[in-house]
Each structure stands twice: as structure tokens, then as C-alpha cells.
Amino acid sequence: MVTMRITALCILLLLTGCGSGSSPAPEAAKKNISIVKDVYRHFNAHDWRSMAALYSDSAEFKDPSFGTGIVRQTRQQIEEKYAELQRMFPDVRDDIVQIYPSGTDHVVVEFVSSATAPDGQRFTLPICTIFELRNGVIVKDFTYYDNQ
């Protein structure tokens, strides 16, 4: 009888603990995924100002193009960086392969960047970016790819 009560209590705790209550975490994760998707939508439209507006006033970047450390970039610097990229590769675009939400503040995106190089050769580059978002803006953008 005691075993049945303990089992029933465990089941009750399990069901109430894993219920689909209205926790803010899933909503925050959905909002962050939407913001990150907007980054790629603006990127593919080459709308650098709208893309940069999704970042905090001064966001942290880790990107092989900056070296090995973390670099702070203002929205203006973000616009300039991507405008320069577009000048070098006018047809540059990113295609999302998969989005992996991680908790309430992080979104990991696996994507493939493609463009035509100045010599006319078409190329693709698989990339992974970890975004950290706070208060509806991106505060960290840590990007990884093989730049060799």
C-alpha cells in the first residue's frame, strides 16, 4: 500500500513538473528565433541597416575575419562590414540549414553562405553561428567557419 502511494505521488509530481504550463521560456525562445531569422532575411535582401538594428548598440563578435579574439562592433560598423562584403561578392546570400534553440538566450544557426568570387568562381561555405540575445536584441554573434 505504501509503495502504491509513493508510486502515485511520483507519477503526480512527474506529471505536474513536466506539464506544458505557460512558462515564459518557450515564448522567449520563439521570439529570439524570429529575430535570428530576420537577420538572415535582411542579409539576403542586403538590407544592412535593418540587419544591424537587430543587434545591441555595441555587440560582441567572434569571427575568423576579425582574428581569434572577441571584437565589439557598433551597428554602424556592422553595416559597413556587410556593405563591404556585398561590394566584394554582390550576390552573397545565406541559406539556413537548421536552427537550434538553446535555452532562452541562445540560438545556434547552421547555414551555408554562397556567392560568386571576383574571378567568376561560385563558392559555398558552411558556417555555424551562436547568437546570444538579451531584451530582444543580439548581444553576441560568435561565428565559426573554416577560412582556409
DAZIHU-V919918 format. One record per residue. N is the residue number from 0. PSI is psi in radians with two decimals (NA if undefined). Layout:
BEGIN
N,PSI / N,PSI
END
This chain:
BEGIN
0,-0.77 / 1,-0.70 / 2,-0.69 / 3,-0.69 / 4,-0.73 / 5,-0.75 / 6,-0.78 / 7,-0.72 / 8,-0.75 / 9,-0.76 / 10,-0.74 / 11,-0.80 / 12,-0.72 / 13,-0.78 / 14,-0.72 / 15,-0.57 / 16,-0.49 / 17,0.25 / 18,2.88 / 19,0.94 / 20,3.04 / 21,1.13 / 22,2.48 / 23,-0.34 / 24,-0.88 / 25,-0.64 / 26,-0.72 / 27,-0.74 / 28,-0.75 / 29,-0.74 / 30,-0.76 / 31,-0.68 / 32,-0.72 / 33,-0.74 / 34,-0.78 / 35,-0.71 / 36,-0.63 / 37,-0.60 / 38,-0.84 / 39,-0.58 / 40,-0.81 / 41,-0.64 / 42,-0.87 / 43,-0.38 / 44,-0.06 / 45,0.64 / 46,1.39 / 47,-0.59 / 48,-0.80 / 49,-0.65 / 50,-0.82 / 51,-0.51 / 52,-0.27 / 53,-0.12 / 54,2.78 / 55,2.95 / 56,-0.60 / 57,1.76 / 58,2.70 / 59,2.34 / 60,2.44 / 61,2.09 / 62,2.32 / 63,-0.47 / 64,-0.31 / 65,-0.05 / 66,-2.68 / 67,-0.21 / 68,-3.04 / 69,2.33 / 70,2.35 / 71,2.42 / 72,2.35 / 73,2.94 / 74,-0.71 / 75,-0.75 / 76,-0.62 / 77,-0.82 / 78,-0.82 / 79,-0.73 / 80,-0.81 / 81,-0.49 / 82,-0.68 / 83,-0.74 / 84,-0.73 / 85,-0.62 / 86,-0.67 / 87,-0.63 / 88,1.44 / 89,-0.45 / 90,0.36 / 91,2.42 / 92,2.73 / 93,2.33 / 94,2.08 / 95,2.28 / 96,-0.84 / 97,2.58 / 98,2.29 / 99,1.75 / 100,2.51 / 101,1.73 / 102,-2.75 / 103,-0.29 / 104,-0.11 / 105,2.50 / 106,2.21 / 107,2.31 / 108,2.23 / 109,2.19 / 110,2.96 / 111,2.16 / 112,2.46 / 113,2.68 / 114,3.05 / 115,2.18 / 116,2.83 / 117,-0.46 / 118,0.08 / 119,-0.12 / 120,2.32 / 121,2.44 / 122,2.76 / 123,2.60 / 124,1.98 / 125,2.37 / 126,2.64 / 127,2.28 / 128,2.39 / 129,2.05 / 130,2.43 / 131,2.28 / 132,2.47 / 133,2.32 / 134,0.66 / 135,0.18 / 136,2.74 / 137,2.20 / 138,-0.37 / 139,2.45 / 140,1.69 / 141,1.95 / 142,2.41 / 143,2.29 / 144,2.87 / 145,1.91 / 146,0.35 / 147,NA
END
